[in-house]
Amino acid sequence: MTTVEGPTYAFRVRGSRNSITSVWSSWCLFSADLSVPPVPTITPGAVVGPGQTMTFTVSTTAVDVTKFRYGWSNPPSTEVAASGTDPKTATVTATVPSLGSNTFWARAVDANGNLGDIGSVTFTAPSLSPPVARWGLEQLPGIDETAALADQQPALGGQTDLSTSNVSWVDDVRLVGSRSVELDGESSGLAAPGSVVDTANSFSVAGWVRLASLPTTYDAVIASQAGVDAAGFHLGTQLVGSPSTPRWSFLMKDSDAQSSATHAAYSSSALTSADVGRWTHIAGVYDTAAGMLRLYVDGVLTAEVQRSGTSWSATGVFAIGRGWSSGAPGNWFHGNVADVHAYGRVLVPHDFTGLRAEDPTSGGFQEPGMLTPMRVGGWNFEMAVPCYLADLRDTCQAPDTTIWGRSLALTRGASIGVGHTAAGSGLWLDDRYFPEDGHTESTTEYGRSAVMVGFTEPDGDGLEFTQWEDEPVLRTDQSFTMSAWVMPDGSDGVRAAVSQRGQHSSGGWLTFDPTVGRWQFGVSDEDVAVTPTASVTSTSAAETGVWTHLAGVYDAGRNQIRLYVNGELEAVTDDITFTPMASTGPLLVGRALRQGHLAEPWNGGIDDVAVFQGALTDTEVHRLLGS
């Protein structure tokens, strides 16, 4: 029987077995409620930025509504009871999930379980709010130990410079030419003068870490904030399972008692020896609106767990490199920590990846991501001059445009001409000594990263020559990016635009391969004469006589190499079976090192060479086109 709304229906029943029949039951009366609640009215509160909580009031005049469903996806699924009589209302708070355009959805549910029509409200979340505290923990050019320990955001969370206890500083462990904090796993740590985040409300802590050994203690802590007896949170590693294995983790206690329940989000896969010595970005997030703990590893949400219990404030010292248990410091971390951020809000995916202004959901905002690598070298050739006489003072070099000050020393015959923009300059190589001036002799033309260490005494002609000391720029055994604008002239032989050499091989390289007519990016396994390599090839054909932007990325966290052409990702592989070699020689522009010999000479133009320690995201590679 098909029921319709309006009439009252009646039914009764009786039972029968073995010819014995019962009496009829009493009549049961019902009417059908087939109408669904109307679209509710959604009234947003003040618009806030991503990762912050925003208030919404949902209401309806349908008197039989008992609850609402709401959320950031359609259909919404989170339920809240309706209150009042006319209208029925509910006020909820939710964490804004992204930068730019966001849509909040809601529907009413009546007493009979009928799901109402869905309504929505769309708004644009403003720019990401910065961290309340940030510490570099690295001595870079112009940044001494005091500056490396200073809070870079004193106006937001107060001056929370770090003090140190038994820490050391090591050279070149993350960036070539820098010094990084090292923690011994026994007694070394850093501490702010007091608390930094409010653990009773939403907060996030993130930083770069490098394990010096596999953790063997239950809890090795990268960052913490102390209470009286227990810590408000521990971000670090935790031994999990049986047999126990170390995992990245973010944990919180139910109260300030060390004996209280622990809630932990930890990575699903165990840490192994492959993770030792590799820089990894770790972030812990507490979202009070959702009641969730979240753990991000290299910008990817790895785990989230529900946190029950009442939130509480740990008002003790914020520490790096150690935890706080049973009223005392402990759980020491063994390794290196850098660029630590603390936020008074939830981190959202855009905090890690950034957002391009042309993205249709961006609302016009363009933001870099937290994982944006450090530019460790840049050469635009604007101040370079043609190299008529090798190493002549004040010529034959292209100055570095970054703080690192590593020049690109040019060999005899290197020419400076028009770059990829008509108003700019670029490097031109052809292995001939200025044929436009009538010379026919051959040359070996390329550039190498180096620093000036002095000058020779003037010769009989009064000329001084530069004394160079070659220097590497990249750690090619860690995540790195190399990029350049290139214009190949001709298609005879493999041509190397950018590489970084070792003793026998280049650790990473960007090349033009005429045998397939494509661009390539690759890395080498070992610094030996014949070494295994891994490479990717562009899908688009390489064009001679046309300026093209190339970027090659080695992403250690994802075991991946990527190749971008004119800002677009064209090739990727994530099945690399080795960690690339640590190339200790200089960065080469216009050459690669193969089996101990300089090879693959570039013929054509190269401009705006930029190299980064770290893996640029899609967003950041695209931004290079306009930088």
MIVEX-152468 format. One record per residue (C-alpha): residue in three letters; x, y, z. Coordinates in steps of 0.2 Angstrom, whole numbers, padded with zeros to 4 digits, always signed. Layout:
BEGIN
ALAXYZ
...
END
This chain:
BEGIN
MET+0000+0000+0000
THR+0006+0017-0004
THR+0003+0030+0009
VAL+0000+0049+0005
GLU+0001+0064+0017
GLY-0016+0069+0024
PRO-0027+0055+0028
THR-0027+0045+0044
TYR-0023+0027+0042
ALA-0029+0012+0053
PHE-0024-0006+0055
ARG-0026-0020+0067
VAL-0018-0038+0067
ARG-0022-0055+0073
GLY-0012-0071+0074
SER-0016-0089+0068
ARG-0007-0106+0070
ASN-0014-0124+0068
SER-0032-0117+0064
ILE-0032-0108+0080
THR-0035-0089+0078
SER-0033-0075+0090
VAL-0044-0061+0093
TRP-0041-0044+0083
SER-0029-0032+0091
SER-0034-0014+0095
TRP-0034-0002+0080
CYS-0018+0007+0077
LEU-0019+0024+0069
PHE-0006+0034+0060
SER-0004+0047+0047
ALA+0011+0049+0035
ASP+0023+0063+0037
LEU+0032+0064+0020
SER+0036+0083+0020
VAL+0054+0088+0022
PRO+0060+0103+0032
PRO+0063+0118+0022
VAL+0081+0125+0018
PRO+0086+0133+0035
THR+0092+0151+0037
ILE+0111+0152+0040
THR+0118+0167+0048
PRO+0137+0168+0049
GLY+0146+0177+0062
ALA+0162+0188+0059
VAL+0173+0181+0045
VAL+0190+0175+0051
GLY+0205+0167+0043
PRO+0209+0149+0039
GLY+0212+0138+0055
GLN+0202+0150+0066
THR+0184+0146+0073
MET+0169+0155+0066
THR+0151+0155+0073
PHE+0136+0151+0062
THR+0118+0152+0068
VAL+0106+0139+0059
SER+0087+0142+0061
THR+0070+0137+0054
THR+0052+0140+0057
ALA+0047+0122+0055
VAL+0041+0117+0072
ASP+0044+0099+0071
VAL+0063+0100+0068
THR+0073+0092+0082
LYS+0091+0094+0075
PHE+0102+0101+0062
ARG+0117+0094+0052
TYR+0131+0105+0047
GLY+0149+0105+0040
TRP+0161+0110+0026
SER+0156+0096+0014
ASN+0139+0093+0005
PRO+0130+0084+0012
PRO+0134+0089+0029
SER+0135+0076+0043
THR+0139+0084+0060
GLU+0123+0085+0071
VAL+0118+0097+0084
ALA+0101+0098+0093
ALA+0089+0112+0089
SER+0082+0123+0103
GLY+0068+0135+0105
THR+0051+0134+0098
ASP+0048+0147+0084
PRO+0061+0148+0076
LYS+0071+0132+0080
THR+0089+0137+0081
ALA+0107+0131+0084
THR+0123+0140+0086
VAL+0139+0131+0081
THR+0157+0135+0079
ALA+0168+0127+0066
THR+0186+0129+0060
VAL+0188+0138+0044
PRO+0196+0125+0033
SER+0205+0135+0019
LEU+0211+0151+0012
GLY+0200+0160+0000
SER+0182+0154-0004
ASN+0174+0143+0009
THR+0156+0136+0009
PHE+0147+0131+0025
TRP+0132+0119+0023
ALA+0117+0115+0034
ARG+0100+0106+0034
ALA+0086+0102+0046
VAL+0080+0085+0052
ASP+0063+0083+0059
ALA+0056+0072+0073
ASN+0052+0058+0060
GLY+0070+0058+0053
ASN+0066+0067+0037
LEU+0081+0076+0030
GLY+0078+0094+0025
ASP+0084+0103+0009
ILE+0102+0109+0011
GLY+0106+0127+0012
SER+0124+0135+0011
VAL+0133+0151+0014
THR+0149+0155+0005
PHE+0162+0168+0011
THR+0180+0172+0007
ALA+0193+0169+0021
PRO+0206+0182+0022
SER+0225+0179+0022
LEU+0233+0166+0034
SER+0237+0173+0051
PRO+0256+0172+0055
PRO+0263+0161+0069
VAL+0263+0169+0087
ALA+0281+0164+0088
ARG+0295+0158+0077
TRP+0313+0153+0079
GLY+0325+0150+0065
LEU+0338+0140+0075
GLU+0351+0142+0061
GLN+0366+0153+0059
LEU+0364+0160+0041
PRO+0374+0174+0033
GLY+0371+0189+0043
ILE+0362+0179+0057
ASP+0373+0175+0072
GLU+0368+0163+0087
THR+0359+0177+0096
ALA+0348+0180+0081
ALA+0345+0162+0077
LEU+0338+0160+0095
ALA+0328+0176+0094
ASP+0309+0175+0092
GLN+0305+0182+0075
GLN+0287+0187+0080
PRO+0289+0197+0096
ALA+0274+0208+0092
LEU+0262+0194+0091
GLY+0266+0183+0106
GLY+0278+0193+0116
GLN+0297+0192+0116
THR+0300+0173+0118
ASP+0319+0172+0114
LEU+0326+0154+0117
SER+0339+0150+0130
THR+0350+0135+0128
SER+0357+0121+0138
ASN+0371+0110+0132
VAL+0367+0112+0114
SER+0380+0112+0100
TRP+0380+0120+0083
VAL+0385+0110+0067
ASP+0390+0115+0050
ASP+0381+0112+0034
VAL+0369+0099+0041
ARG+0354+0107+0032
LEU+0360+0122+0022
VAL+0378+0123+0014
GLY+0386+0137+0023
SER+0375+0138+0038
ARG+0376+0131+0056
SER+0362+0122+0064
VAL+0357+0117+0082
GLU+0361+0099+0087
LEU+0353+0090+0102
ASP+0362+0076+0111
GLY+0347+0066+0116
GLU+0353+0066+0134
SER+0353+0084+0142
SER+0352+0097+0128
GLY+0337+0108+0125
LEU+0331+0125+0122
ALA+0317+0135+0132
ALA+0307+0150+0130
PRO+0304+0161+0146
GLY+0287+0155+0148
SER+0272+0148+0139
VAL+0269+0152+0120
VAL+0252+0143+0116
ASP+0236+0141+0125
THR+0234+0122+0126
ALA+0215+0124+0131
ASN+0211+0131+0114
SER+0216+0127+0096
PHE+0235+0128+0093
SER+0248+0121+0082
VAL+0267+0118+0083
ALA+0278+0114+0068
GLY+0296+0112+0063
TRP+0310+0104+0053
VAL+0318+0089+0062
ARG+0332+0077+0058
LEU+0335+0061+0067
ALA+0353+0057+0072
SER+0348+0040+0077
LEU+0332+0029+0078
PRO+0323+0033+0095
THR+0323+0019+0108
THR+0314+0028+0122
TYR+0295+0028+0123
ASP+0294+0047+0120
ALA+0307+0058+0111
VAL+0301+0076+0111
ILE+0304+0089+0098
ALA+0293+0102+0106
SER+0283+0103+0122
GLN+0274+0115+0134
ALA+0275+0111+0153
GLY+0261+0110+0165
VAL+0264+0107+0184
ASP+0265+0088+0183
ALA+0262+0084+0165
ALA+0265+0092+0148
GLY+0251+0101+0139
PHE+0257+0092+0123
HIS+0272+0082+0116
LEU+0277+0083+0098
GLY+0290+0071+0093
THR+0291+0052+0092
GLN+0283+0038+0102
LEU+0286+0019+0103
VAL+0270+0010+0097
GLY+0264-0008+0095
SER+0272-0025+0100
PRO+0286-0026+0096
SER+0287-0008+0098
THR+0293+0003+0084
PRO+0296+0022+0084
ARG+0283+0033+0075
TRP+0281+0052+0073
SER+0268+0057+0086
PHE+0258+0072+0093
LEU+0250+0068+0110
MET+0240+0077+0124
LYS+0235+0073+0142
ASP+0217+0074+0149
SER+0223+0084+0163
ASP+0239+0090+0172
ALA+0241+0074+0181
GLN+0254+0063+0173
SER+0243+0048+0177
SER+0229+0055+0166
ALA+0224+0047+0150
THR+0234+0050+0134
HIS+0227+0054+0117
ALA+0240+0052+0103
ALA+0240+0054+0084
TYR+0255+0044+0077
SER+0261+0040+0060
SER+0255+0023+0053
SER+0272+0018+0047
ALA+0287+0015+0058
LEU+0302+0025+0057
THR+0317+0016+0049
SER+0336+0018+0046
ALA+0331+0027+0030
ASP+0323+0041+0041
VAL+0339+0044+0050
GLY+0349+0059+0044
ARG+0334+0065+0033
TRP+0326+0082+0036
THR+0307+0080+0039
HIS+0294+0093+0042
ILE+0283+0088+0057
ALA+0267+0097+0063
GLY+0255+0094+0078
VAL+0238+0102+0078
TYR+0224+0103+0091
ASP+0207+0108+0084
THR+0195+0112+0099
ALA+0180+0115+0088
ALA+0182+0097+0080
GLY+0189+0090+0096
MET+0203+0082+0086
LEU+0222+0080+0087
ARG+0231+0079+0070
LEU+0248+0075+0064
TYR+0256+0081+0048
VAL+0272+0074+0041
ASP+0280+0084+0026
GLY+0263+0093+0024
VAL+0252+0078+0023
LEU+0239+0073+0036
THR+0246+0057+0043
ALA+0234+0054+0057
GLU+0220+0061+0067
VAL+0211+0055+0083
GLN+0197+0061+0094
ARG+0202+0070+0110
SER+0189+0067+0124
GLY+0190+0076+0141
THR+0190+0094+0146
SER+0204+0105+0138
TRP+0216+0113+0151
SER+0230+0126+0150
ALA+0248+0121+0152
THR+0256+0137+0158
GLY+0274+0132+0160
VAL+0289+0134+0149
PHE+0289+0130+0130
ALA+0304+0119+0126
ILE+0312+0112+0111
GLY+0322+0096+0111
ARG+0314+0089+0127
GLY+0297+0085+0136
TRP+0290+0087+0153
SER+0284+0072+0163
SER+0280+0070+0182
GLY+0285+0087+0186
ALA+0303+0086+0178
PRO+0311+0088+0161
GLY+0315+0072+0151
ASN+0311+0063+0135
TRP+0326+0071+0126
PHE+0327+0072+0107
HIS+0343+0066+0098
GLY+0346+0076+0082
ASN+0343+0093+0074
VAL+0328+0105+0074
ALA+0326+0121+0063
ASP+0313+0134+0059
VAL+0300+0130+0073
HIS+0283+0139+0072
ALA+0270+0140+0085
TYR+0252+0146+0081
GLY+0237+0150+0091
ARG+0225+0142+0078
VAL+0223+0126+0068
LEU+0235+0123+0053
VAL+0226+0120+0036
PRO+0233+0112+0020
HIS+0236+0129+0013
ASP+0248+0133+0027
PHE+0259+0119+0020
THR+0256+0120+0001
GLY+0253+0139-0002
LEU+0240+0145-0014
ARG+0241+0153-0031
ALA+0230+0169-0034
GLU+0224+0162-0051
ASP+0216+0147-0042
PRO+0197+0149-0043
THR+0195+0146-0025
SER+0209+0158-0019
GLY+0198+0174-0018
GLY+0213+0183-0026
PHE+0225+0178-0012
GLN+0243+0172-0016
GLU+0252+0164-0002
PRO+0268+0154+0000
GLY+0267+0138+0010
MET+0276+0134+0026
LEU+0286+0121+0016
THR+0294+0134+0005
PRO+0312+0130+0003
MET+0327+0142+0006
ARG+0334+0150-0010
VAL+0352+0146-0008
GLY+0359+0153-0024
GLY+0353+0165-0038
TRP+0361+0172-0053
ASN+0352+0183-0065
PHE+0368+0189-0075
GLU+0363+0208-0074
MET+0380+0213-0067
ALA+0390+0200-0076
VAL+0402+0204-0090
PRO+0409+0194-0105
CYS+0424+0184-0100
TYR+0438+0189-0112
LEU+0452+0184-0100
ALA+0449+0171-0087
ASP+0448+0176-0069
LEU+0453+0194-0072
ARG+0448+0204-0057
ASP+0430+0211-0057
THR+0426+0202-0073
CYS+0422+0184-0077
GLN+0409+0181-0064
ALA+0390+0183-0061
PRO+0386+0189-0043
ASP+0375+0179-0032
THR+0358+0189-0029
THR+0355+0180-0012
ILE+0362+0182+0005
TRP+0375+0168+0002
GLY+0386+0178-0009
ARG+0393+0163-0019
SER+0398+0170-0036
LEU+0397+0160-0052
ALA+0415+0160-0059
LEU+0414+0160-0078
THR+0427+0153-0090
ARG+0436+0161-0104
GLY+0424+0164-0119
ALA+0408+0165-0109
SER+0397+0179-0116
ILE+0383+0190-0109
GLY+0369+0194-0120
VAL+0350+0197-0120
GLY+0341+0186-0107
HIS+0324+0178-0107
THR+0316+0196-0106
ALA+0321+0209-0118
ALA+0327+0221-0105
GLY+0337+0208-0095
SER+0354+0199-0097
GLY+0358+0181-0099
LEU+0373+0169-0100
TRP+0378+0163-0118
LEU+0389+0148-0121
ASP+0395+0141-0137
ASP+0413+0134-0134
ARG+0420+0147-0146
TYR+0430+0162-0141
PHE+0419+0177-0147
PRO+0416+0171-0165
GLU+0406+0187-0168
ASP+0423+0197-0166
GLY+0431+0186-0179
HIS+0439+0173-0167
THR+0439+0155-0172
GLU+0448+0146-0157
SER+0438+0134-0146
THR+0435+0136-0128
THR+0428+0127-0113
GLU+0414+0138-0107
TYR+0403+0136-0091
GLY+0401+0143-0074
ARG+0405+0136-0057
SER+0400+0142-0039
ALA+0414+0149-0030
VAL+0420+0163-0018
MET+0434+0175-0020
VAL+0448+0171-0007
GLY+0461+0184-0014
PHE+0470+0191-0029
THR+0487+0188-0037
GLU+0500+0201-0037
PRO+0499+0213-0053
ASP+0508+0205-0068
GLY+0519+0215-0080
ASP+0503+0223-0088
GLY+0496+0228-0071
LEU+0483+0215-0071
GLU+0476+0206-0055
PHE+0468+0189-0056
THR+0455+0182-0044
GLN+0459+0168-0033
TRP+0444+0157-0032
GLU+0438+0143-0020
ASP+0425+0132-0027
GLU+0410+0129-0015
PRO+0395+0118-0017
VAL+0378+0126-0015
LEU+0366+0111-0013
ARG+0365+0096-0002
THR+0359+0084-0015
ASP+0357+0070-0003
GLN+0342+0081+0005
SER+0327+0088-0004
PHE+0333+0101-0017
THR+0326+0111-0032
MET+0336+0118-0047
SER+0329+0129-0060
ALA+0333+0140-0075
TRP+0327+0149-0090
VAL+0336+0140-0105
MET+0337+0142-0124
PRO+0346+0128-0133
ASP+0354+0133-0149
GLY+0354+0117-0160
SER+0351+0099-0156
ASP+0367+0090-0157
GLY+0372+0080-0142
VAL+0366+0080-0124
ARG+0367+0098-0116
ALA+0368+0101-0097
ALA+0360+0117-0091
VAL+0363+0116-0072
SER+0371+0102-0062
GLN+0381+0100-0046
ARG+0396+0090-0047
GLY+0405+0078-0035
GLN+0422+0070-0038
HIS+0416+0058-0052
SER+0398+0062-0056
SER+0385+0076-0054
GLY+0373+0073-0040
GLY+0358+0081-0049
TRP+0356+0089-0067
LEU+0344+0098-0079
THR+0348+0093-0097
PHE+0342+0094-0115
ASP+0342+0077-0123
PRO+0341+0078-0142
THR+0339+0059-0145
VAL+0322+0060-0138
GLY+0319+0079-0141
ARG+0314+0082-0122
TRP+0320+0090-0106
GLN+0326+0079-0092
PHE+0330+0080-0073
GLY+0340+0067-0064
VAL+0350+0062-0049
SER+0364+0050-0046
ASP+0366+0036-0033
GLU+0385+0037-0029
ASP+0400+0048-0032
VAL+0408+0034-0043
ALA+0413+0033-0061
VAL+0398+0022-0066
THR+0383+0025-0055
PRO+0365+0021-0055
THR+0354+0036-0059
ALA+0335+0040-0059
SER+0328+0053-0071
VAL+0311+0059-0078
THR+0308+0066-0095
SER+0296+0080-0101
THR+0280+0076-0110
SER+0282+0092-0121
ALA+0295+0093-0134
ALA+0310+0104-0131
GLU+0311+0119-0143
THR+0327+0126-0149
GLY+0328+0145-0151
VAL+0314+0147-0138
TRP+0316+0152-0120
THR+0309+0139-0108
HIS+0308+0138-0089
LEU+0314+0122-0081
ALA+0313+0116-0063
GLY+0319+0099-0056
VAL+0314+0094-0039
TYR+0320+0080-0028
ASP+0308+0077-0014
ALA+0316+0066-0001
GLY+0300+0065+0010
ARG+0291+0057-0005
ASN+0305+0048-0012
GLN+0301+0057-0028
ILE+0308+0067-0042
ARG+0298+0080-0052
LEU+0301+0090-0068
TYR+0292+0106-0072
VAL+0292+0115-0089
ASN+0286+0133-0089
GLY+0278+0131-0072
GLU+0268+0115-0076
LEU+0272+0098-0069
GLU+0276+0087-0083
ALA+0285+0071-0076
VAL+0286+0063-0059
THR+0292+0047-0052
ASP+0291+0041-0034
ASP+0300+0024-0036
ILE+0318+0030-0033
THR+0327+0015-0024
PHE+0342+0025-0017
THR+0346+0041-0008
PRO+0355+0053-0020
MET+0374+0056-0017
ALA+0380+0071-0007
SER+0389+0080-0021
THR+0403+0091-0013
GLY+0409+0100-0028
PRO+0403+0117-0036
LEU+0386+0120-0044
LEU+0389+0120-0063
VAL+0380+0130-0076
GLY+0383+0124-0094
ARG+0391+0107-0089
ALA+0389+0091-0080
LEU+0402+0079-0073
ARG+0402+0061-0080
GLN+0414+0048-0076
GLY+0426+0061-0069
HIS+0425+0072-0084
LEU+0416+0088-0088
ALA+0404+0084-0102
GLU+0387+0089-0110
PRO+0392+0107-0114
TRP+0378+0119-0116
ASN+0376+0128-0132
GLY+0364+0143-0131
GLY+0357+0154-0117
ILE+0354+0152-0099
ASP+0346+0165-0087
ASP+0339+0167-0070
VAL+0347+0151-0062
ALA+0340+0148-0045
VAL+0343+0134-0033
PHE+0334+0130-0017
GLN+0337+0118-0002
GLY+0321+0109-0001
ALA+0307+0103-0013
LEU+0297+0117-0021
THR+0278+0114-0022
ASP+0268+0116-0038
THR+0263+0133-0032
GLU+0281+0139-0028
VAL+0288+0133-0045
HIS+0274+0142-0054
ARG+0278+0158-0044
LEU+0296+0157-0051
LEU+0289+0162-0068
GLY+0286+0179-0062
SER+0300+0182-0050
END
